[in-house]
Amino acid sequence: MSDLLDELDRWIDARWDPALTAGAWWDLVAAAGWATPALPSARLGRDASPEDARAIAARFGERGVLAPPSGAGLSVVAPTLAAHLADHDVDAVLRPTVSGRHAWCLLFSEPGAGTDLANLSTVATRDGDGWRLDGRKTWATGAHVADMALVLARSDPESERHRGLTCFVLDMRQGDLGRRSARCAR
């Protein structure tokens, strides 16, 4: 672990400038893999263990420099995207997530189902090359300011309760959400 922290210290010494904007600093931190160190290095991380990742996060505070972005985008969405996103979508979807350029919300809960994901009723059906999502979500903290959303929908209604769900990435700023979503995982 001390090797990683020593490397981070050298990296900060070479790059930290209090005159940088938060966005410019976070771009540097993300590109170097320090924002999400537990992710694979091929997916904007540093292959760090969870323990090392916690030590790296703490080191930013110890050094008195701006910490990487945080929240659902980094803790829930980035690991999910890193594991399941197609290679050609990494720069367009994962990079703005780990650099804090995209704010995320999670669209999982539904009326009548709450957080019981096995009872999801939002349906995803094929529509040409994309998907159409029909349903209603609730309890979406930050949805009103989110750029992107991770949505769970039932893509195979014939499957058992805990199967047949697909995770979609949605651009919250578009008009017709169902037509421009990217399939994340199934």
VONU-423362 format. One record per atom (N, C-alpha, C): residue number from 1; y, z, x; residue in one letter; atom name. Coordinates in nm, 2 decimals. Atoms other than C-alpha are relative to their C-alpha. Example, Ala and Ser with C-alpha at 12.3 -4.5 7.8 and 13.67 -1.06 7.14 Angstrom:
<pts>
(1,(-0.12,0.00,0.09),'A','N')
(1,(-0.45,0.78,1.23),'A','CA')
(1,(0.12,0.00,0.09),'A','C')
(2,(-0.11,0.00,-0.09),'S','N')
(2,(-0.11,0.71,1.37),'S','CA')
(2,(0.11,0.08,-0.08),'S','C')
</pts>
This chain:
<pts>
(1,(-0.12,0.00,0.08),'M','N')
(1,(0.00,0.00,0.00),'M','CA')
(1,(0.13,0.00,0.09),'M','C')
(2,(-0.13,-0.01,-0.08),'S','N')
(2,(0.25,0.08,0.28),'S','CA')
(2,(0.03,-0.14,0.05),'S','C')
(3,(-0.03,0.13,-0.04),'D','N')
(3,(0.21,-0.28,0.40),'D','CA')
(3,(0.09,-0.08,-0.10),'D','C')
(4,(-0.08,0.07,0.10),'L','N')
(4,(0.34,-0.41,0.07),'L','CA')
(4,(0.14,0.06,-0.01),'L','C')
(5,(-0.13,-0.06,0.01),'L','N')
(5,(0.62,-0.16,0.05),'L','CA')
(5,(0.09,-0.03,0.13),'L','C')
(6,(-0.07,0.04,-0.12),'D','N')
(6,(0.72,-0.24,0.41),'D','CA')
(6,(0.05,-0.15,-0.01),'D','C')
(7,(-0.04,0.14,0.02),'E','N')
(7,(0.72,-0.61,0.32),'E','CA')
(7,(0.12,-0.01,-0.11),'E','C')
(8,(-0.10,-0.01,0.10),'L','N')
(8,(0.93,-0.53,0.01),'L','CA')
(8,(0.13,0.05,0.06),'L','C')
(9,(-0.12,-0.05,-0.06),'D','N')
(9,(1.18,-0.33,0.22),'D','CA')
(9,(0.06,-0.11,0.09),'D','C')
(10,(-0.06,0.11,-0.08),'R','N')
(10,(1.22,-0.62,0.46),'R','CA')
(10,(0.06,-0.11,-0.08),'R','C')
(11,(-0.05,0.10,0.10),'W','N')
(11,(1.26,-0.86,0.17),'W','CA')
(11,(0.13,0.04,-0.06),'W','C')
(12,(-0.13,-0.05,0.06),'I','N')
(12,(1.53,-0.64,0.01),'I','CA')
(12,(0.11,-0.01,0.11),'I','C')
(13,(-0.10,0.00,-0.10),'D','N')
(13,(1.71,-0.60,0.34),'D','CA')
(13,(0.06,-0.14,0.03),'D','C')
(14,(-0.04,0.14,-0.02),'A','N')
(14,(1.72,-0.98,0.38),'A','CA')
(14,(0.08,-0.07,-0.11),'A','C')
(15,(-0.05,0.08,0.12),'R','N')
(15,(1.83,-1.07,0.03),'R','CA')
(15,(0.10,0.08,-0.09),'R','C')
(16,(-0.08,-0.08,0.09),'W','N')
(16,(2.00,-0.78,-0.15),'W','CA')
(16,(0.15,-0.02,0.03),'W','C')
(17,(-0.14,0.01,-0.01),'D','N')
(17,(2.37,-0.84,-0.21),'D','CA')
(17,(0.06,0.05,-0.14),'D','C')
(18,(-0.06,-0.05,0.13),'P','N')
(18,(2.56,-0.63,-0.47),'P','CA')
(18,(0.09,-0.09,-0.07),'P','C')
(19,(-0.09,0.10,0.07),'A','N')
(19,(2.78,-0.93,-0.55),'A','CA')
(19,(-0.08,-0.10,-0.08),'A','C')
(20,(0.08,0.09,0.08),'L','N')
(20,(2.48,-1.12,-0.69),'L','CA')
(20,(0.01,0.04,-0.15),'L','C')
(21,(0.01,-0.03,0.14),'T','N')
(21,(2.47,-1.14,-1.07),'T','CA')
(21,(-0.15,0.05,-0.02),'T','C')
(22,(0.13,-0.05,0.04),'A','N')
(22,(2.17,-0.97,-1.24),'A','CA')
(22,(-0.10,-0.12,-0.01),'A','C')
(23,(0.09,0.12,0.02),'G','N')
(23,(2.03,-1.32,-1.33),'G','CA')
(23,(-0.04,-0.06,0.13),'G','C')
(24,(0.03,0.06,-0.14),'A','N')
(24,(2.06,-1.45,-0.97),'A','CA')
(24,(-0.10,0.09,0.07),'A','C')
(25,(0.09,-0.09,-0.07),'W','N')
(25,(1.89,-1.14,-0.83),'W','CA')
(25,(-0.14,0.00,-0.06),'W','C')
(26,(0.13,0.00,0.06),'W','N')
(26,(1.61,-1.14,-1.09),'W','CA')
(26,(-0.07,-0.13,0.02),'W','C')
(27,(0.06,0.13,-0.04),'D','N')
(27,(1.55,-1.51,-1.01),'D','CA')
(27,(-0.07,0.01,0.13),'D','C')
(28,(0.05,-0.02,-0.13),'L','N')
(28,(1.50,-1.42,-0.65),'L','CA')
(28,(-0.13,0.10,0.00),'L','C')
(29,(0.11,-0.10,0.01),'V','N')
(29,(1.28,-1.11,-0.73),'V','CA')
(29,(-0.13,-0.07,-0.07),'V','C')
(30,(0.12,0.06,0.07),'A','N')
(30,(1.06,-1.32,-0.97),'A','CA')
(30,(-0.06,-0.11,0.09),'A','C')
(31,(0.06,0.10,-0.09),'A','N')
(31,(1.02,-1.61,-0.73),'A','CA')
(31,(-0.08,0.05,0.11),'A','C')
(32,(0.07,-0.07,-0.11),'A','N')
(32,(0.90,-1.37,-0.46),'A','CA')
(32,(-0.12,0.08,-0.05),'A','C')
(33,(0.11,-0.07,0.06),'G','N')
(33,(0.65,-1.21,-0.70),'G','CA')
(33,(0.02,0.15,-0.01),'G','C')
(34,(-0.02,-0.14,0.01),'W','N')
(34,(0.81,-0.87,-0.69),'W','CA')
(34,(0.02,0.05,-0.15),'W','C')
(35,(-0.03,-0.04,0.14),'A','N')
(35,(0.90,-0.87,-1.07),'A','CA')
(35,(-0.13,0.04,-0.07),'A','C')
(36,(0.13,-0.02,0.06),'T','N')
(36,(0.53,-0.88,-1.17),'T','CA')
(36,(-0.11,0.00,0.11),'T','C')
(37,(0.09,0.00,-0.12),'P','N')
(37,(0.34,-0.78,-0.85),'P','CA')
(37,(-0.15,0.00,-0.03),'P','C')
(38,(0.14,-0.01,0.03),'A','N')
(38,(0.01,-0.72,-1.03),'A','CA')
(38,(-0.06,-0.13,-0.05),'A','C')
(39,(0.05,0.13,0.04),'L','N')
(39,(-0.01,-1.08,-1.15),'L','CA')
(39,(-0.06,-0.07,0.13),'L','C')
(40,(0.05,0.08,-0.12),'P','N')
(40,(-0.21,-1.33,-0.93),'P','CA')
(40,(0.12,-0.07,0.07),'P','C')
(41,(-0.11,0.07,-0.08),'S','N')
(41,(0.00,-1.49,-0.65),'S','CA')
(41,(0.02,-0.14,-0.05),'S','C')
(42,(-0.02,0.14,0.05),'A','N')
(42,(-0.06,-1.83,-0.81),'A','CA')
(42,(0.07,0.00,-0.13),'A','C')
(43,(-0.06,-0.01,0.13),'R','N')
(43,(0.10,-1.70,-1.13),'R','CA')
(43,(0.12,0.10,0.01),'R','C')
(44,(-0.13,-0.07,-0.03),'L','N')
(44,(0.43,-1.55,-0.98),'L','CA')
(44,(-0.02,0.15,0.02),'L','C')
(45,(0.03,-0.14,-0.04),'G','N')
(45,(0.27,-1.22,-0.87),'G','CA')
(45,(-0.03,0.01,0.15),'G','C')
(46,(0.04,-0.02,-0.14),'R','N')
(46,(0.14,-1.07,-0.55),'R','CA')
(46,(-0.14,0.06,0.01),'R','C')
(47,(0.14,-0.05,0.00),'D','N')
(47,(-0.22,-0.97,-0.64),'D','CA')
(47,(-0.01,0.15,0.03),'D','C')
(48,(-0.01,-0.15,-0.03),'A','N')
(48,(-0.12,-0.60,-0.62),'A','CA')
(48,(-0.09,0.07,-0.11),'A','C')
(49,(0.07,-0.09,0.10),'S','N')
(49,(-0.33,-0.33,-0.78),'S','CA')
(49,(0.10,0.07,-0.09),'S','C')
(50,(-0.09,-0.07,0.09),'P','N')
(50,(-0.18,-0.14,-1.07),'P','CA')
(50,(0.07,0.11,0.07),'P','C')
(51,(-0.07,-0.11,-0.07),'E','N')
(51,(-0.11,0.16,-0.84),'E','CA')
(51,(0.11,-0.06,0.09),'E','C')
(52,(-0.10,0.06,-0.09),'D','N')
(52,(0.06,-0.07,-0.59),'D','CA')
(52,(0.12,-0.05,-0.08),'D','C')
(53,(-0.10,0.05,0.09),'A','N')
(53,(0.26,-0.23,-0.87),'A','CA')
(53,(0.10,0.11,-0.04),'A','C')
(54,(-0.09,-0.12,0.04),'R','N')
(54,(0.39,0.11,-0.98),'R','CA')
(54,(0.08,0.04,0.12),'R','C')
(55,(-0.08,-0.03,-0.12),'A','N')
(55,(0.49,0.19,-0.62),'A','CA')
(55,(0.11,-0.10,0.03),'A','C')
(56,(-0.10,0.11,-0.02),'I','N')
(56,(0.67,-0.14,-0.59),'I','CA')
(56,(0.12,0.02,-0.09),'I','C')
(57,(-0.10,-0.02,0.10),'A','N')
(57,(0.86,-0.08,-0.91),'A','CA')
(57,(0.09,0.12,0.04),'A','C')
(58,(-0.07,-0.12,-0.04),'A','N')
(58,(0.96,0.27,-0.79),'A','CA')
(58,(0.09,-0.03,0.12),'A','C')
(59,(-0.07,0.03,-0.13),'R','N')
(59,(1.07,0.13,-0.45),'R','CA')
(59,(0.14,-0.06,-0.03),'R','C')
(60,(-0.13,0.06,0.04),'F','N')
(60,(1.36,-0.07,-0.62),'F','CA')
(60,(0.10,0.12,-0.02),'F','C')
(61,(-0.08,-0.11,0.03),'G','N')
(61,(1.50,0.26,-0.75),'G','CA')
(61,(0.03,0.08,0.13),'G','C')
(62,(-0.02,-0.08,-0.12),'E','N')
(62,(1.45,0.44,-0.42),'E','CA')
(62,(0.10,-0.07,0.10),'E','C')
(63,(-0.09,0.08,-0.09),'R','N')
(63,(1.64,0.16,-0.24),'R','CA')
(63,(0.14,-0.01,-0.06),'R','C')
(64,(-0.13,0.02,0.07),'G','N')
(64,(1.92,0.17,-0.50),'G','CA')
(64,(0.04,-0.14,-0.03),'G','C')
(65,(-0.03,0.14,0.04),'V','N')
(65,(1.89,-0.19,-0.59),'V','CA')
(65,(-0.04,-0.02,-0.14),'V','C')
(66,(0.04,0.03,0.14),'L','N')
(66,(1.87,-0.35,-0.93),'L','CA')
(66,(-0.15,-0.03,-0.01),'L','C')
(67,(0.14,0.02,0.02),'A','N')
(67,(1.52,-0.32,-1.06),'A','CA')
(67,(-0.03,-0.13,-0.07),'A','C')
(68,(0.04,0.12,0.08),'P','N')
(68,(1.33,-0.62,-1.20),'P','CA')
(68,(0.02,0.02,-0.15),'P','C')
(69,(-0.01,-0.02,0.14),'P','N')
(69,(1.36,-0.68,-1.57),'P','CA')
(69,(-0.13,0.07,-0.05),'P','C')
(70,(0.11,-0.07,0.06),'S','N')
(70,(1.13,-0.48,-1.80),'S','CA')
(70,(-0.01,-0.03,-0.15),'S','C')
(71,(0.02,0.02,0.15),'G','N')
(71,(1.01,-0.46,-2.16),'G','CA')
(71,(-0.13,-0.07,-0.03),'G','C')
(72,(0.12,0.07,0.04),'A','N')
(72,(0.74,-0.64,-2.36),'A','CA')
(72,(-0.03,-0.13,0.07),'A','C')
(73,(0.02,0.12,-0.07),'G','N')
(73,(0.80,-0.96,-2.18),'G','CA')
(73,(-0.07,0.01,0.13),'G','C')
(74,(0.07,-0.02,-0.13),'L','N')
(74,(0.69,-0.82,-1.85),'L','CA')
(74,(-0.13,0.08,-0.01),'L','C')
(75,(0.12,-0.08,0.01),'S','N')
(75,(0.44,-0.56,-1.96),'S','CA')
(75,(-0.11,-0.05,-0.08),'S','C')
(76,(0.11,0.05,0.09),'V','N')
(76,(0.25,-0.74,-2.24),'V','CA')
(76,(-0.01,-0.16,0.02),'V','C')
(77,(0.00,0.15,0.01),'V','N')
(77,(0.35,-1.11,-2.24),'V','CA')
(77,(-0.03,-0.06,0.13),'V','C')
(78,(0.03,0.07,-0.13),'A','N')
(78,(0.35,-1.20,-1.87),'A','CA')
(78,(-0.14,0.01,0.04),'A','C')
(79,(0.14,-0.01,-0.04),'P','N')
(79,(0.00,-1.07,-1.80),'P','CA')
(79,(-0.09,-0.09,-0.09),'P','C')
(80,(0.07,0.09,0.09),'T','N')
(80,(-0.12,-1.26,-2.11),'T','CA')
(80,(0.01,-0.14,0.03),'T','C')
(81,(-0.03,0.14,-0.04),'L','N')
(81,(0.05,-1.58,-2.01),'L','CA')
(81,(-0.07,-0.03,0.13),'L','C')
(82,(0.06,0.03,-0.13),'A','N')
(82,(-0.07,-1.55,-1.65),'A','CA')
(82,(-0.15,-0.02,-0.02),'A','C')
(83,(0.14,0.02,0.02),'A','N')
(83,(-0.43,-1.52,-1.78),'A','CA')
(83,(-0.04,-0.12,-0.08),'A','C')
(84,(0.04,0.10,0.09),'H','N')
(84,(-0.43,-1.79,-2.04),'H','CA')
(84,(0.09,-0.13,-0.01),'H','C')
(85,(-0.09,0.12,0.01),'L','N')
(85,(-0.13,-2.03,-2.01),'L','CA')
(85,(-0.05,-0.12,0.08),'L','C')
(86,(0.03,0.13,-0.08),'A','N')
(86,(-0.20,-2.39,-1.90),'A','CA')
(86,(0.09,-0.01,0.12),'A','C')
(87,(-0.08,0.01,-0.12),'D','N')
(87,(-0.09,-2.46,-1.55),'D','CA')
(87,(0.13,-0.07,-0.02),'D','C')
(88,(-0.13,0.08,0.01),'H','N')
(88,(0.17,-2.72,-1.66),'H','CA')
(88,(0.10,0.08,-0.08),'H','C')
(89,(-0.10,-0.08,0.08),'D','N')
(89,(0.34,-2.45,-1.88),'D','CA')
(89,(0.05,0.12,0.08),'D','C')
(90,(-0.04,-0.12,-0.08),'V','N')
(90,(0.38,-2.19,-1.60),'V','CA')
(90,(0.15,0.01,0.03),'V','C')
(91,(-0.15,0.00,-0.04),'D','N')
(91,(0.73,-2.29,-1.48),'D','CA')
(91,(0.09,0.00,-0.13),'D','C')
(92,(-0.09,0.00,0.12),'A','N')
(92,(0.86,-2.35,-1.84),'A','CA')
(92,(-0.01,0.13,-0.08),'A','C')
(93,(0.02,-0.11,0.09),'V','N')
(93,(0.72,-2.04,-2.00),'V','CA')
(93,(-0.01,0.13,0.08),'V','C')
(94,(0.02,-0.12,-0.07),'L','N')
(94,(0.61,-1.78,-1.74),'L','CA')
(94,(0.11,0.04,0.09),'L','C')
(95,(-0.11,-0.03,-0.10),'R','N')
(95,(0.89,-1.81,-1.48),'R','CA')
(95,(0.12,0.06,-0.07),'R','C')
(96,(-0.11,-0.07,0.06),'P','N')
(96,(1.17,-1.74,-1.73),'P','CA')
(96,(-0.03,0.13,-0.06),'P','C')
(97,(0.04,-0.13,0.05),'T','N')
(97,(0.97,-1.45,-1.86),'T','CA')
(97,(0.01,0.10,0.11),'T','C')
(98,(-0.01,-0.09,-0.11),'V','N')
(98,(0.93,-1.28,-1.52),'V','CA')
(98,(0.13,0.02,0.06),'V','C')
(99,(-0.14,-0.01,-0.05),'S','N')
(99,(1.29,-1.35,-1.43),'S','CA')
(99,(0.10,0.06,-0.10),'S','C')
(100,(-0.09,-0.06,0.10),'G','N')
(100,(1.42,-1.19,-1.75),'G','CA')
(100,(0.09,-0.10,-0.07),'G','C')
(101,(-0.08,0.10,0.07),'R','N')
(101,(1.57,-1.52,-1.87),'R','CA')
(101,(-0.04,-0.02,-0.14),'R','C')
(102,(0.05,0.00,0.14),'H','N')
(102,(1.36,-1.50,-2.19),'H','CA')
(102,(-0.03,0.14,-0.04),'H','C')
(103,(0.03,-0.12,0.06),'A','N')
(103,(1.36,-1.20,-2.41),'A','CA')
(103,(-0.11,-0.03,-0.10),'A','C')
(104,(0.12,0.02,0.08),'W','N')
(104,(1.03,-1.16,-2.60),'W','CA')
(104,(-0.01,0.10,-0.11),'W','C')
(105,(0.04,-0.10,0.10),'C','N')
(105,(0.91,-1.00,-2.92),'C','CA')
(105,(-0.15,-0.03,-0.03),'C','C')
(106,(0.14,0.01,0.03),'L','N')
(106,(0.55,-0.95,-3.04),'L','CA')
(106,(-0.01,-0.01,-0.16),'L','C')
(107,(0.02,0.02,0.14),'L','N')
(107,(0.47,-1.09,-3.39),'L','CA')
(107,(-0.14,0.01,-0.03),'L','C')
(108,(0.14,-0.03,0.03),'F','N')
(108,(0.14,-0.92,-3.47),'F','CA')
(108,(-0.01,0.06,-0.14),'F','C')
(109,(0.02,-0.07,0.12),'S','N')
(109,(0.19,-0.68,-3.76),'S','CA')
(109,(0.04,-0.08,-0.13),'S','C')
(110,(-0.02,0.07,0.12),'E','N')
(110,(0.18,-0.80,-4.12),'E','CA')
(110,(0.00,0.10,-0.12),'E','C')
(111,(0.00,-0.09,0.12),'P','N')
(111,(0.25,-0.66,-4.47),'P','CA')
(111,(-0.15,0.01,-0.05),'P','C')
(112,(0.13,-0.02,0.05),'G','N')
(112,(-0.07,-0.51,-4.60),'G','CA')
(112,(-0.11,0.02,0.11),'G','C')
(113,(0.10,-0.01,-0.11),'A','N')
(113,(-0.24,-0.52,-4.26),'A','CA')
(113,(0.05,0.10,0.10),'A','C')
(114,(-0.06,-0.08,-0.11),'G','N')
(114,(0.01,-0.33,-4.04),'G','CA')
(114,(-0.04,-0.05,0.13),'G','C')
(115,(0.05,0.04,-0.13),'T','N')
(115,(-0.13,-0.33,-3.69),'T','CA')
(115,(-0.15,-0.02,0.01),'T','C')
(116,(0.14,0.03,0.01),'D','N')
(116,(-0.49,-0.38,-3.80),'D','CA')
(116,(-0.02,-0.15,0.02),'D','C')
(117,(0.00,0.14,-0.03),'L','N')
(117,(-0.52,-0.72,-3.63),'L','CA')
(117,(-0.12,-0.07,-0.07),'L','C')
(118,(0.11,0.06,0.06),'A','N')
(118,(-0.86,-0.78,-3.79),'A','CA')
(118,(0.03,-0.05,-0.14),'A','C')
(119,(-0.04,0.04,0.14),'N','N')
(119,(-0.68,-0.81,-4.13),'N','CA')
(119,(0.11,-0.10,0.00),'N','C')
(120,(-0.11,0.09,0.00),'L','N')
(120,(-0.43,-1.07,-4.02),'L','CA')
(120,(-0.02,-0.11,-0.11),'L','C')
(121,(0.02,0.11,0.10),'S','N')
(121,(-0.36,-1.32,-4.30),'S','CA')
(121,(0.09,-0.12,0.03),'S','C')
(122,(-0.08,0.12,-0.04),'T','N')
(122,(-0.11,-1.55,-4.12),'T','CA')
(122,(-0.10,-0.10,0.05),'T','C')
(123,(0.10,0.10,-0.03),'V','N')
(123,(-0.30,-1.88,-4.09),'V','CA')
(123,(0.06,-0.11,0.09),'V','C')
(124,(-0.04,0.11,-0.08),'A','N')
(124,(-0.27,-2.14,-3.82),'A','CA')
(124,(-0.10,-0.12,-0.03),'A','C')
(125,(0.08,0.12,0.03),'T','N')
(125,(-0.39,-2.49,-3.91),'T','CA')
(125,(0.05,-0.12,0.08),'T','C')
(126,(-0.04,0.12,-0.08),'R','N')
(126,(-0.39,-2.81,-3.70),'R','CA')
(126,(0.09,-0.08,-0.08),'R','C')
(127,(-0.10,0.09,0.07),'D','N')
(127,(-0.10,-3.04,-3.78),'D','CA')
(127,(0.03,-0.10,0.11),'D','C')
(128,(-0.02,0.10,-0.10),'G','N')
(128,(-0.13,-3.35,-3.57),'G','CA')
(128,(-0.04,0.05,0.14),'G','C')
(129,(0.02,-0.05,-0.13),'D','N')
(129,(-0.10,-3.25,-3.20),'D','CA')
(129,(0.03,0.15,0.01),'D','C')
(130,(-0.04,-0.13,0.00),'G','N')
(130,(0.03,-2.91,-3.29),'G','CA')
(130,(-0.07,0.09,-0.11),'G','C')
(131,(0.05,-0.09,0.10),'W','N')
(131,(-0.02,-2.62,-3.53),'W','CA')
(131,(0.11,0.04,-0.10),'W','C')
(132,(-0.09,-0.05,0.10),'R','N')
(132,(0.14,-2.50,-3.85),'R','CA')
(132,(-0.04,0.14,-0.03),'R','C')
(133,(0.03,-0.14,0.03),'L','N')
(133,(0.17,-2.13,-3.90),'L','CA')
(133,(0.06,0.04,-0.13),'L','C')
(134,(-0.04,-0.04,0.13),'D','N')
(134,(0.19,-1.99,-4.25),'D','CA')
(134,(-0.03,0.15,-0.02),'D','C')
(135,(0.02,-0.14,0.03),'G','N')
(135,(0.24,-1.62,-4.32),'G','CA')
(135,(0.13,0.08,0.03),'G','C')
(136,(-0.12,-0.08,-0.01),'R','N')
(136,(0.47,-1.33,-4.28),'R','CA')
(136,(-0.03,0.11,0.10),'R','C')
(137,(0.01,-0.11,-0.10),'K','N')
(137,(0.52,-1.08,-3.99),'K','CA')
(137,(0.10,0.11,-0.03),'K','C')
(138,(-0.09,-0.12,0.02),'T','N')
(138,(0.67,-0.73,-4.00),'T','CA')
(138,(0.00,0.08,0.13),'T','C')
(139,(0.00,-0.09,-0.11),'W','N')
(139,(0.76,-0.46,-3.75),'W','CA')
(139,(0.02,-0.08,0.14),'W','C')
(140,(-0.02,0.08,-0.12),'A','N')
(140,(0.89,-0.71,-3.49),'A','CA')
(140,(0.13,0.05,0.07),'A','C')
(141,(-0.11,-0.06,-0.07),'T','N')
(141,(1.11,-0.50,-3.27),'T','CA')
(141,(0.07,-0.11,0.09),'T','C')
(142,(-0.07,0.10,-0.08),'G','N')
(142,(1.38,-0.72,-3.11),'G','CA')
(142,(-0.01,-0.14,-0.04),'G','C')
(143,(0.02,0.14,0.04),'A','N')
(143,(1.29,-1.03,-3.30),'A','CA')
(143,(0.14,-0.07,-0.02),'A','C')
(144,(-0.13,0.06,0.03),'H','N')
(144,(1.66,-1.09,-3.40),'H','CA')
(144,(0.07,-0.04,0.13),'H','C')
(145,(-0.07,0.04,-0.12),'V','N')
(145,(1.76,-1.12,-3.03),'V','CA')
(145,(-0.10,-0.07,0.10),'V','C')
(146,(0.10,0.05,-0.08),'A','N')
(146,(1.43,-1.26,-2.89),'A','CA')
(146,(0.02,-0.16,0.02),'A','C')
(147,(0.00,0.15,-0.02),'D','N')
(147,(1.42,-1.61,-2.73),'D','CA')
(147,(-0.14,-0.05,-0.03),'D','C')
(148,(0.14,0.05,0.02),'M','N')
(148,(1.04,-1.63,-2.75),'M','CA')
(148,(-0.08,0.11,-0.07),'M','C')
(149,(0.09,-0.10,0.06),'A','N')
(149,(0.76,-1.46,-2.94),'A','CA')
(149,(-0.15,-0.03,0.03),'A','C')
(150,(0.14,0.01,-0.01),'L','N')
(150,(0.39,-1.40,-2.89),'L','CA')
(150,(-0.05,0.03,-0.14),'L','C')
(151,(0.04,-0.01,0.14),'V','N')
(151,(0.23,-1.46,-3.24),'V','CA')
(151,(-0.16,-0.01,0.00),'V','C')
(152,(0.15,0.01,0.03),'L','N')
(152,(-0.13,-1.39,-3.35),'L','CA')
(152,(-0.01,-0.05,-0.14),'L','C')
(153,(0.02,0.06,0.13),'A','N')
(153,(-0.26,-1.60,-3.63),'A','CA')
(153,(-0.15,-0.03,-0.01),'A','C')
(154,(0.14,0.03,0.02),'R','N')
(154,(-0.60,-1.67,-3.79),'R','CA')
(154,(-0.02,-0.15,0.00),'R','C')
(155,(0.02,0.15,-0.02),'S','N')
(155,(-0.70,-2.02,-3.67),'S','CA')
(155,(-0.14,-0.04,-0.05),'S','C')
(156,(0.13,0.03,0.05),'D','N')
(156,(-1.06,-2.00,-3.80),'D','CA')
(156,(-0.03,0.10,-0.11),'D','C')
(157,(0.02,-0.09,0.11),'P','N')
(157,(-1.07,-1.84,-4.15),'P','CA')
(157,(-0.15,0.03,-0.03),'P','C')
(158,(0.14,-0.02,0.03),'E','N')
(158,(-1.45,-1.87,-4.16),'E','CA')
(158,(-0.06,0.10,0.10),'E','C')
(159,(0.05,-0.09,-0.11),'S','N')
(159,(-1.49,-1.64,-3.85),'S','CA')
(159,(0.00,0.14,-0.06),'S','C')
(160,(0.00,-0.14,0.03),'E','N')
(160,(-1.57,-1.27,-3.86),'E','CA')
(160,(0.14,0.06,0.02),'E','C')
(161,(-0.13,-0.06,-0.01),'R','N')
(161,(-1.27,-1.03,-3.89),'R','CA')
(161,(0.06,0.00,0.14),'R','C')
(162,(-0.06,-0.02,-0.13),'H','N')
(162,(-1.22,-0.98,-3.52),'H','CA')
(162,(-0.01,-0.13,0.08),'H','C')
(163,(0.01,0.13,-0.07),'R','N')
(163,(-1.28,-1.35,-3.43),'R','CA')
(163,(0.09,-0.10,-0.07),'R','C')
(164,(-0.08,0.11,0.07),'G','N')
(164,(-1.10,-1.67,-3.51),'G','CA')
(164,(0.15,0.02,0.01),'G','C')
(165,(-0.14,-0.02,-0.01),'L','N')
(165,(-0.76,-1.54,-3.40),'L','CA')
(165,(0.05,-0.08,0.13),'L','C')
(166,(-0.06,0.07,-0.11),'T','N')
(166,(-0.53,-1.75,-3.17),'T','CA')
(166,(0.13,0.06,0.02),'T','C')
(167,(-0.13,-0.05,-0.04),'C','N')
(167,(-0.23,-1.64,-2.98),'C','CA')
(167,(0.08,-0.12,0.03),'C','C')
(168,(-0.09,0.11,-0.02),'F','N')
(168,(0.07,-1.87,-2.99),'F','CA')
(168,(0.13,0.05,0.06),'F','C')
(169,(-0.13,-0.02,-0.06),'V','N')
(169,(0.39,-1.89,-2.79),'V','CA')
(169,(0.10,-0.07,-0.09),'V','C')
(170,(-0.10,0.07,0.08),'L','N')
(170,(0.69,-1.96,-3.01),'L','CA')
(170,(0.14,0.01,0.05),'L','C')
(171,(-0.14,0.00,-0.03),'D','N')
(171,(1.04,-2.05,-2.93),'D','CA')
(171,(0.08,0.04,-0.13),'D','C')
(172,(-0.06,-0.06,0.12),'M','N')
(172,(1.24,-1.83,-3.17),'M','CA')
(172,(0.13,-0.07,-0.03),'M','C')
(173,(-0.13,0.06,0.03),'R','N')
(173,(1.55,-2.05,-3.15),'R','CA')
(173,(-0.02,-0.14,-0.06),'R','C')
(174,(0.02,0.13,0.06),'Q','N')
(174,(1.39,-2.36,-3.31),'Q','CA')
(174,(0.00,0.01,-0.15),'Q','C')
(175,(0.00,0.00,0.14),'G','N')
(175,(1.41,-2.45,-3.67),'G','CA')
(175,(-0.14,0.00,-0.06),'G','C')
(176,(0.13,0.01,0.06),'D','N')
(176,(1.05,-2.54,-3.75),'D','CA')
(176,(-0.10,0.06,0.10),'D','C')
(177,(0.08,-0.07,-0.10),'L','N')
(177,(0.85,-2.28,-3.55),'L','CA')
(177,(-0.14,-0.06,0.01),'L','C')
(178,(0.14,0.04,0.00),'G','N')
(178,(0.51,-2.41,-3.65),'G','CA')
(178,(-0.03,-0.13,0.07),'G','C')
(179,(0.03,0.13,-0.06),'R','N')
(179,(0.55,-2.76,-3.51),'R','CA')
(179,(0.02,0.00,0.15),'R','C')
(180,(-0.03,0.00,-0.14),'R','N')
(180,(0.67,-2.67,-3.16),'R','CA')
(180,(-0.06,0.11,0.08),'R','C')
(181,(0.06,-0.11,-0.07),'S','N')
(181,(0.45,-2.38,-3.07),'S','CA')
(181,(-0.10,-0.05,0.11),'S','C')
(182,(0.10,0.03,-0.10),'A','N')
(182,(0.22,-2.38,-2.76),'A','CA')
(182,(-0.11,0.10,-0.02),'A','C')
(183,(0.12,-0.09,0.02),'R','N')
(183,(-0.13,-2.24,-2.79),'R','CA')
(183,(-0.02,0.07,0.13),'R','C')
(184,(0.01,-0.08,-0.12),'C','N')
(184,(-0.17,-1.96,-2.55),'C','CA')
(184,(-0.15,0.04,0.03),'C','C')
(185,(0.14,-0.04,-0.02),'A','N')
(185,(-0.53,-1.83,-2.59),'A','CA')
(185,(-0.07,0.02,-0.13),'A','C')
(186,(0.08,-0.02,0.13),'R','N')
(186,(-0.81,-1.80,-2.84),'R','CA')
(186,(-0.11,0.10,0.03),'R','C')
</pts>
